[in-house]
Every structure is written in structure tokens, then in C-alpha cells.
Amino acid sequence: MTAADARLDALHAEIRAHHRTGCGFEVCEASTQLVPGEGPASAAVVIIGEAPGAKEDAAGRPFVGAAGKRLDALLAEAGLVRDEVFITNVVKGRPPKNRDPKAPEVAHHWPWLEEQLALIKPKLLVPLGRHALARFAPEAKIGEVHGTVVEADGLRLFPLYHPAAALHNPTLKATLVQDAQALGRSL
């Protein structure tokens, strides 16, 4: 284990220990557990969703439900495997009833994501969906920039539609596959 992996593990222990500490934020108090993320500190690519869903909340791991299976297939289209990328969310706790995280909740969790990115130093961030994209490039619209490289605040982004979008709108499946292939070419 590298020093960066050890620091990342320590940060993840801190995030998990924050669960139900009385911080006053519903996502920290109401979730089953906080989900820091997973993957190596040496990852060149960081995949970022908005917040854990029900399956992730139960498992303590990101993207393990139906959207996670779709994400794994998209990674394969890009020539990547889950074990070589880092996968996390902007917010580490599941919002009640799967609602969008509130701005103060995002601000509360943001330092953890910033620290993860500082430790990992990825070459590319892949925000999944409009909500995650908005945290890095507030002016960008997912429908206009998906499947392309976007520079924002010194970060190199490759936005993709959220894998769950194709579960709800099957017409997006082909677009997601094409975008994942473009992601592979951009690496």
C-alpha cells in the first residue's frame, strides 16, 4: 500500500465515522452509512456521481445497483475496469427519498471530495449527470457537453449522462455507449 492509499484510507475512515455524529445534516443522520468511494489513490480517472442511492447506502459502496452495472459496462466500452478508476459521489450520504442533495449538504461534504481529489490527482474527472457536472462547471449543460472534454477551473472533465438515465430513458443507451467510447479515445 502506498502512502497516498494509506492517507485515502484514513480519510475514508473519517468520513464513515462522521455518520450520525449530530452534525445536523439530514444526509449524514438519516442514511444507513456514509459511502466515501472506492478505488486506488493512483487512479488516473475519477468517476463522480451526485449521491448514493438505496443499494449503495445498504452496501457502503458506490454504484452497486442497476446504474452500477451500467457504469461497469460503460467503463468496459472505454477500455477501463472498475478496479483502476476511483468512484465516488459529491455527497457521501443518501438523501432521504432519493431527493437531490441540498446546497448546504453539498457544501458540508465538498471538503471531503476536494481532499480525495488532492490525494488522487487524477488526469480526468468524469461527472455523471447534470447534478455532478454542475458542481464543477456550473454554466455547462449536460445535454451540450456530454461525451466531450471540458476544462473548468483548471480541471479536465469528461461529462457523461448518468448511467441511471439510460435505465429510465432507453433512447440514451446508444448515446452513453458512444460517449464511453469517446472517453476511451480521450485517454
N, C-alpha and C positions, 0 to 999 in steps of 0.2 A: 504494500500500500504506500502510495506517495504521500508527501507532506500535504499536498493540496487535497487529496482524497480524505486524509485524516481531518483536515480543517472543515471540509464539506460535511463529513460525518458528524462532527461536533456541532456544526450549525443545524443540521437536521435533528439532532437530539434536542437542541434548544427549541426548535420550532415545535417538535412533538410535546415537549414539556410545557409549552405555553398553553396547551389545551385546558380549558376550564379553569383558568387562573383568576378569573374575576376581572378581566380587562374591560368588560363592558361591551364588547363587540359580539353580536349575535352569532357570526360565523365561527368564532372561537369557542363560544359557550354551547351552542346547540348541536354542533357536529359530533359525530361519534369519535373522531380523532382528526388531527391535522395531518395533511398529506404534503410533506416537504418536496417530494420529487425523487427521481432516481436516475442514475447513470454515472459515468465516470467523470472525474474532475478534468480529465484530458479531452473531453468531447469537443469536437470542432463545431458541432451543431447543437443548439438548444431549441427544443420544441416547447412552446408556451401556450397553454390554454388559459381560460378565464378562471375557472374554479372547479374543484372536484364535484363529481356527480354522486349519486347514491351508491353505486358499486365501488367507486374509488373511496368514498367515505367509509364503507364497510371494510374494504381490503387494506386501506392505508397506503395505496399505490396509485399513481396517476394512470389514467387511460387504460382501465382493465375491462370495461364493459364493451358494448357493441361498437361505440365510437373508437375504443382502443383497438379492437380487431381491425377496423377500417384503417386506423392510423398505421398499424403494423403492415398492412397491405400497401399503403401509400409509401411507407419507408422502403419497402422492397422495390417498388416502382422507381424510387430514387437511387437504388443501389445501396441503401443503408439498412442496418439492423438495429433493433431497439437497444441492444447492449452497448452500442458505440455512440449513441446520442444521449443527451440529458433531457429528460422530460419533466416538466413542472407546470405550475399554474401561477397566475398573477396573485390570486388569493389562495391560501393554503387550507381553508376550511370550507365545507359545503354550505352554501347559503340555504336557509330553510325554503322548502318547496321549490328548490332549484331556481329561485329568483336570481336576477342579476345582482352581483355584489354592489353595495352602495359605495359612493366615493370615499367616505371616511374609512370603510373597511379596506378598500384598495390602498389608501394611504397608510393604514395601520400595518399592512402586510408588505408594502413596497420595499422597505429596507431589507427584508429577507431576500427578496428577488434580486435586488441590487448586489447584495453580498454574494449570492450564488453566482451571478454573472461575473463579479470581480474575481472570484476564485477560479471559475472555469475558463474565463477569457475566450469565449467561442469566436469562431470566424464568422458565424452566421446565426441569426435568431430567426426562428420560424414561428411567428404568431399565428395561432389558429383561430380564424373568425374575426368578426368586426370588433368584438369587445377587447380581445387581447391586442389586436392591432392598434386600437385607439389609445392604449397605454404607452405606446412607443411612437406612434405617428398620428397624433390626434386629427390632423387635417385629411389624412388618407382615407379613401373609401375602399373597402374590401372588394367590391364589385369592379373597381377600376384598376387595382394594383395586384390582385391575386396572381400568383404564378410569375411574378417579376421581382427583380432585386430593387429594393427601395433603401435609400440612405436617409437616416433620420438621427439627428443629434450624435453623429459620429458612429452610429450603429449600422450594420449591414443587415437588412431584414429581407426575408423571403416569405411574404404573407400567403397563407393558404386559407381556403374556406375551411371551416371547422368540419372534421370528419362526420360529425352527427348531422350536419346539413344534408349530406347525401342520403342519410337514413330517412329523413323527413321529406326530401325532395330528390327522388331518384334521377332526375334530369341533370343534377350536379355531379353525379358519379363520374361521367366521362371527363368533365372539366377537372375534377380533382385528380384523376389519373394523369391527364395531360400536364397539369401543374406539378405533380410529383415527379414526372419525368423531366420537366424543365428544372426542377430543384436539383436533380441528379446531375444535369448538364452544368448547372451553375457552380457546382462544387469542383 
